[in-house]
Amino acid sequence: NINSVSHTENLALLLNENELREIGNTLKQAIEEDIGSQEPFFLAVATTLKNLGIDLSIQNNEGNDPFEGASNVYSSAMFESIIDIVTSAKSALFPADGMVDTVILGEAEEDLQNIAYRKKAFNNYFFNVVAKEFKKEALRTIFWATLAGSAYKKVFICPVLGRPTSVFIPIEDFIVNRDQSSHIAAVRKTHILHITERELQIRIRSNMYRDITATKQEDPINGTEMIGEQLEKIAGYESSRFNREDSKYDIYECHTDFRIKGDPEGYQYDIPLPYIISLDATSGKIFRIVRNWEASDILKKKQEFFVNYSLLPSLNGEGYGMANYAGRLTEAATSLTRQLINAGIYANFPGGAYQAGIRLENNNLKPAPGEFVPIQTGGMPIEQVIMALPYKEPSSILNDLKNQLEDNIRKPSAIINDKITEMTPRAPVGSTLAMFESLQRVPNAILQGFHESFTRELELFNDRFAEWLPDNQSYPFVVPGGKHEIMKKDFEANIQVLPASDPSTQNAAHRFLLSEIVINNAKSVPEIHNLEFAFKYFYQKLGLSDKDISQLLSPADKRQENPPQPQDPVSTIMAVTQGLPVTAAVWQDHEAYLIIINN
């Protein structure tokens, strides 16, 4: 009886076949239309992948080279920029001392403080020890978000791993109905799953899926193959998807608003409600239908499982990336790079023309160094029958234009090493800081965007932990410093989980510059500064641990045990100018001090 099933039951096991067939056919058609609408985006991403210049396929030329042996290299500026952004995001989001922190919303009572401490310790333990795939999946997501502008991760309880996890969703495997600007507001979003025979059987035997005849997908889904084909060229191998044994089942997992007549819990509202519907991509047969709202939620708000990472804000949609910003610039920089290289080849190995009718043993004269090739000129001077074409050396103007284009490509990542070396050693502090601020404005905004996305992802993990952990039973875990336990009810407390990183933190070069300014000012006016703290602050910005700093700096009590000894007048005055401690004694020649100071 469908009226007595639990809220999380697979409704596909209970609805009649006619309704299931109607739902499957309707959704399959809608999803395929969504895929077709995103084909231009997939093509743009595939073209951008090609322009990265990391293609390992054997055949690189496209049949339109100006001559045999012409250059087909690509400008590396976009790849450099992407790598710079990814590495900056890695160091900012995943510090070595823990990537997760907690904040208590409201009054910080003692019980809440204890829960906050346990949740912080548990999250850092889980992502470092249990979910070892987390950082790698996060960096893949950030790379693709930088490249394509928008990338998605899915946070869910994996039926194979038996625990919460988050995975990067390949660009071509996440289809969003673009009538709305974000995936959160979209009426339909589809994750295309490619699962093996083993995974399918696990889902069927656990009653997650109903047992139906599914078809293995031997060819890619139309419209989604472009990116995959380009990735194969980059990797230097061809997929084995045409092997029947290696092919997988393609399943549309659609998170959508739908009006299901046979669901008594939803049909009474007479409006579309959120469901997760899984269907075979080939036949449209339904595997699974589950309600996607909390059983206690009278408003029937949809539960979220996806988080978006994006590089830059967009006019519509969820973000622009290097494909949008620098795609055409990279094509132009690549064209200029090839022209410069080809011009160098022509200048060093010039071609030419010869008079028709002269006798040559070989039409291509390629004399080696020190070798002379005989030709029959018919009695005419050789300079009159053979002429080298006037090829020029590579143009400095083209080279400057190429460099300008590549600088523009790198601007979002602010690769500033060259700018720093251009500055004079005695440049004013204000000018230096202004330059850093100008160069880092966009990169800091990018990192703040990644920080916000990471915060949303941790919130989704908080929800999944609350679903996954058993009732009335603790989950023990071990961290440096001792054993701890976490409870299911801990994730229901009024405590926000967020990244430990500070989104307003500048990059390492900027932080080092500020710390150097601080320590120089402290040394120049020691009487109004705490020199010990200034040096500690300086060493912290260099990246030294607190343990190393404590060993490096002399303890205060040891400094008191070994006070500075009285010195001669010149040494004492030199120590004062350097901000070092000095000591006076009765037996010193004080008149000599006065004479030196007055002179």
N, C-alpha and C positions, 0 to 999 in steps of 0.2 A: 504494500500500500504506500503510494508516494506521499500521502499526507502524514505518515508517521516516520519518515526517514530523518536522519540527522541532517544538520545544516550543511555539513561538509561532504555529504554523499555525492557520488558520481551520478548525476541525474540521467546520463546516457544509458545507464543500466536499467532504468525504470520507465523512460518515456517510450511511446509507441513508435514503430519504425517509420510511419508516414511523416510524423512531425520531425523526427531526426533527419529524414531524407530532405525535407523542405529546408530545415535549418542549414544542413551541409551544403546544399546547392546554392542557397542564397549567399552564404558566407564565402564560399569558394569563388563565386563570380566577383563579389565585392573586393576580396583580397587580390585577385588577379588584376583588377582595375587599379588598385593601389600600387601594385608592382609596376604596371605599365606607366603610371604617372611619375615614377621615380627613375625610369631608365635614363633620362638626360643627366641626372645627378650621378648615377653609377658610371656613365660614360666619362663625365668630367673627372671623377676620382681615378678611374683607370688611366686616363691620359696623364694626370698628375703623377701617378705612380711611375709611368714610363719616363717622365721628365726628371725624376730623381736621379736617373743615371746609374742605377744599381742592378741593371739587367744582366743576368748570367747566361742567357740563352746563347747558343753558338752563333746563330744568324742574327747579327745586329743591324746590318744595313737594310734599307727599305727599298732598294732598287732605284732610288732617285739621287744617288751620290753624283757630284759633278765629274768625278774621274775615279778610276780604280785606285784604291788605297787612300781615298779622301777620309778625313777625320769624321767620326760619328760620336764624339764625346759629348757629354752633357755638362751644363753649368752645375757646379756643386753647391751653389749658394743656398738653394732651398733646403737641401738635405742638411747642410750645416746649421741652418736656422732651426729646423725641426729638432735636431739632436740637442742643440743648446737649450731649447725650451723644455724638452723632456728631462734632461739632466738637472736643470734648475728646479723643475717641479719635484723630481725625486728627492733632492736634498732638502727641499722646503717641507714636503708633506710627510716624509718618512725619516724623521730624526732618529739617531741611534738610541737615544734614551727613552723611546716610546712614542708611538704615533697617535695615541688616543688620550684624551683628557675628559673630565666630566665637570659639569656646572650644576649646582643645585638651584632650582627655580623656586624662589620664595625664601622663607626663613630657614637658615642652615642649622637645623636641630642635630643633636648628636647621632640619632639613628640614621638620618639622611646622610650625614657625613661618612658614617661607616659604610653605607650602601654605595655611596659615590666612590669611595676608595676601592671597594670590591669590584665595582663595575669597570673602573679604570684598569685595575690589575687584570681582570678577566679578559677584557678586550685586547689589551696588549699581548697577553698570553695566547689568546686564540689566534690572532693574526700572525704571530711570529712562530708559534709552535704547532698549532693544529692546522690552520689553513695556510700552508706554506705556498700555495699558488697565488695568494692574494696580491702580493706586490707585483709579481710578473703580469698578472691580468690587469692590474691598475696601470702599469706603465704602457702596456699595449693599448689600453683605452686612451691614455693621454697622447700617445703617438698618433693614433688615428684621428682623435679630436683635433690635433694640431694640423694634420694633413687635410682632412675632409671638412673640418669645421664643426662636426657633430658626431659623437660616438656614444654608445649606450652600454651599460652594464646591467645585468639581471641579478638581483639578490633574492635567493629562494632556498628552500630546503631541498637539497638534491636527494632523490630517491635512491641513487646508487651509492653516494658517499654516506648517506644517512645523517647529514648535518647541514647547517646553513653554509652557503658559499655564495660567492659573486663571481660571475664570469663575464668576460668581454664578449659582446655580440658582434660578429663580423658585420661590416657596413651593409652588405647586400642581404643580410639575414634579418634585419629589423625594418619592417615596413610600417610606416605611419600614414594614416589618412590626413592629408595636409589641409583639410578645411579649417583646422585650428592651428595656432602658432606653436604649440608645444605638445609633447606626447602626453602630458598630464591631462590636458583638456581634450585630447583627441577622442572621438567617439569609437575609434577602432585602431588598434595597434597590434601587429602580428609579429611574433618571433618564429622564424622558420627553423625548425629543429631538424638536424640530420643525425639520426640515432641508429645504432647497430642492432643486429638481431638480438643480442644479449640484453641491451637496454630495453628494447621493446618488450621482451618476455618478462623482465623484472617488473615493468609497469603493469603488464597484464596480470601477472600472478599476485601482485599486491593490490589488485582491484582498483588501481589508479586509472587504468584504461580498460575498456571492455574488449573482449576477444573477438576481433573481426578480421577478415582477410584484407591485408594491406599489400601494396605493391611497392617493390623496391624501385627507387629512382635511379635509372642508369644514366640519364642526361641531366644537366643542370636545368633548374626552373627557368623558363624563358624570361629574359630581362635581368637576371642576376648573375649571368656567367661572365660578364666583361671583367669585373674586378678579379675574379678567380683565375681567369686566363692570364691576366697580367702578372698576378702573384706567382703563377707557375713559371713564367719567363724569368722573373726576378730570382726565384729559387733554383732555376736551372733544371727542372724536371717536369715531366708530364704526369698528370694525375692518373691513377689506376681506376678511376670511377667507371670505366667501360668494362672492367672485370666484374662479372656478375657476383662473385663471392665477396668482393670488396665494396660493392655499392651499398647504400644505406637507405633507410626509410626517411622520406621527407614529410614532416608533419607541420601543419600550420597551427601554432598555439595562439589563438586570437583572444585578446582582452578587449571586450566590446560591450556596448550597451545594446541589449536585445530584449524583445518581448516574447517569452516562452510560454505558450498557452498551457502546457501541461504542468507547470510549476505552481502549485497553490500558494507558495510563499511569495511569489512575485507577481503572478497574474492578477491578483486582486487589486493591485495598484494601477493597472491599466496604463502603465508607462514603461518604456524600456529601462531595464535594470542591469547593473554590471555583472557579467559572467565571464568565465574563462572557458573557451570552447576549443578543443583540440580535434582536428580533422585531418584525414589523409589528403595530402596535396594533390594526388593523382585522381582519386575517385570521389573525394568530398565526403567519404563516410566518417561519421562522428566516432571518436574514441572516448571523449570525455566532456562533460559539462558540469561545472561547479559554480556555486554562487560566490561572487567576489565581493562580499561585504560581511562585516562582523555580525554574528547572530544577534547580538544585543543592540545593534545600531538601527534605530527606527527610521533614520534618514536614508539608509541603504547607500552610504558613500562607498565608492570603489576603493579597494585596497591597492596600493601601489607596489610594484615589484621592480620597476626600472628606474634608473638614474641616468641623466644626461650629462656628459662632459662636452663643453664647447670652448673654442678658442676665443672668438670675438663675437660680440652681439651682432644680430642680423636684422634686416628690415622685416623679414618674416621668417618663420622657422626658428630653429634653436641655435644657430650659430654659423659664422663664416670661418673658414680656415685658410691655409696657405693655397689650397686649390682655387679659392675665390680671389684672394688678394694677390697672389704671386704667380698664378698659372701662366698668364700671358707674358709677364716679365721674364719668367724662366725660359719660355720658348724663345724670346728675343735674345736673352743672354746666351743661350745655347747656340743660336744662329751666329751671333757675333764671335763666340769662341771658336766655332768651326771655321768661320771665314779667316780669322787670324791665323789659325794653325795651317789651313790650306794655303794661305798667302805665303807663309814661311816655307812650305813644301815647294811651291812654285818658284820662290826666290832661290832656293838652294838647288833645286833640280828642274831648271826651266825647260819648257817645251818650245817648239818652234816650227818653222815651215821650210821646205826645200823645193827647188824647182822641179817640175814634172819632167821626167825623161832621164834624169841622172840615174846611174846604176848604183844600187845599194844592196849589199848582201842581206841586210836586215833593215826593215823600215824603222825600227826603234833603235836609235843610236844611244847606247848606254855605256860609254867608255869608263872603265875603272880608273882610279888614280894611277897615273904613270903609264896608261895604255893609250895607244893611238889607233884609230879605226880607219882603214882605207876606204875611200869612195871615188867613183869615176865622175868627174865634173864636166867631161867633154871639152877640156881645154880652157874652161872659164875659171876665173879666180874663185876660190872656195867661198869667200865672203859674199859673192854675188848669187850663189846658188843655195846657201843655207843661212837662215836668219833666226836667231832666238827672239821670241816674242818679249816685249818690254814689261815683264812682270816686276811689280814693285815689292819692296819689303812690307811686312805687316804695318798697317796704319796705326800711328799713335793716337789718332782721333778716335778710331774704332775701339781701341783698347781702353781709352778713357770712358767712352760711352758704355762699354761692357762693365767696367768697374762701377760706374754710377748705377746701372741697373741692378747689379748684385748688391750694392749697398742698400738700395731701396728694398730688395727682397729680404735682407737681414734686419730691417728696422723693427719688426714686431718682437724679435728676440733680443735686440740691442746687443749685438756682439761688439763690445766696446774696447777690445784690447788695442786695436790700432789707434783709436781715439786717445787712449791713455798715453801711449808712447808719443803721440804728437804734442802733448802738453809739456810746457817747460817745467823743469824741476822746481822752480821757485814761483809757480803760478799761485795767485791769491787763493786763499782757502774758499772764499765766497764763490769765486769763478769755478773752482773745481767741484764744489757741492752743487752748484747750479747745473753744471754739465751732467753730473751723475743723475740729478733729479729729472732733467729733460730726457736723458737716454733711458731711464728706468721707469718712466711713467706707464708706458704700455705693457712692458713685461710684468710690472707689479699688478696691473689690472688683470692680466692673464692668470697670474698665480692666485689672485683673490678669487677669480672665477672657479679655478680648480679646487680651491679650499672650500668654497660653498658647495660644490658638487660632492666633494668628499664628505662634507657634513651631512648632506641628504642621504648618502650611501650608508653612513653610520646609523642614521635614524632608521633606515630600512632594516639594517642588521639588528637593531634593538627590537624591532617588531618580530623578526624571525626568531630571535633568541627566546622571546616570550612564548612563541608557538612551540618551539622545539624542546625546551627544557621540561622535564617531567614535573607533575604536580606533587607538592609535599615531599620532595626529595632533592637533596643538595647535589651540586655538581662540583666535585673536588678538583683543584688544580694547584700546581706548584710553581711558584715564581721565586726569583732570588730574594731571600730574606725570610722565606717560610711557606707554609701551606695555607690555602684559602679555600673557601667554598662560596658558591653562588647559588641563588635560588630563583625559581621562576618568578616569584612575587617581586624580586629586586628590580625586574625590568618593567614593573608597573608603577614604580615610584616616580615622583616628580623630579627626575634628574635627567638633564640633557647630556647626551654623549656627542662630543665634537672633536675635531683634530687637535692635536697638541701644538701644531705649528701656529705661528702668528702671521696672518695674511698680510699685515702691514710691514713685515720685516723686509728690509732691503737686501740686496745680494751681498755676497761675501766681500767683494771689493769695496762696496759702499760702507759696510760695517767696519772694515779694517781702516778705511780712511777716517771715519768718525772717531774710532778709538785712538788713532794716532794723533788727531787734533787734541783729544782730551788729555793724553799723557804729555804732550808737548806743553800745553798750557799749564798743567799741574807742575811740571818741572821748572817752568819759567817763573811761576809765582808759588813756591811751595808753602809759604806761610798761610795761605788761605785755601789750600787743597789737602785732601787726604791722599798722600802719595801711595800708600799701600793699596787703597781701593782703586786708584787710577791704574796701577800696574796690574792688579787682578782683573780689572775690566778689559785692559789691553790684551792680556793673555787669553781671556775667555773668547774674545773676538778672533783671536788667532786659531781657535779650535782646540785649545788644550783642555783636558779634563780638570775637574776640581781637585782630584788627587794629585795630579802633576803640578798644578799651581801651588798647592799647599806645601809640596816638597821643594818647589823652586824658590818660593818666598820664605825668608827667615822668619820663624815665629817671633812674636813680640817679646816674649819672656827671654829668648836667647839674645835678642838685640840689647835688652837691658842688662844681661849678664856680661856682655862684652861691649861696653860703651866706647865711643871713639876716644883715642888718646890725644893729648895736646900735641900740636905740631908747630913748626916754625912759621913765621908770619906769612910768607909767600904760599906755602902749602895750605894754610888755614883759609886764606882769601880765595884760593882756587877751589877749595871744597865748598865754600859758601856759594860761589857763582854757579856750581854744578848742583846745588840743592842738597848737598850731603851734610850730615850732622857733624858738628864740631864741638870741642870741649876747651874751656879755658882753665889755666892753672895759676896759682899764686906766683910760682917761680919763673913764669914766662916774662920776656922783655916787652912789657906793654908799650913802652915808649917807641919801640921799633914798629909796632903795629900802627901807631898814630902817624909816624913819619911816612910809612908806605902809603897809608890811606890819603894823607894830605897831599902827597906828591902825585 
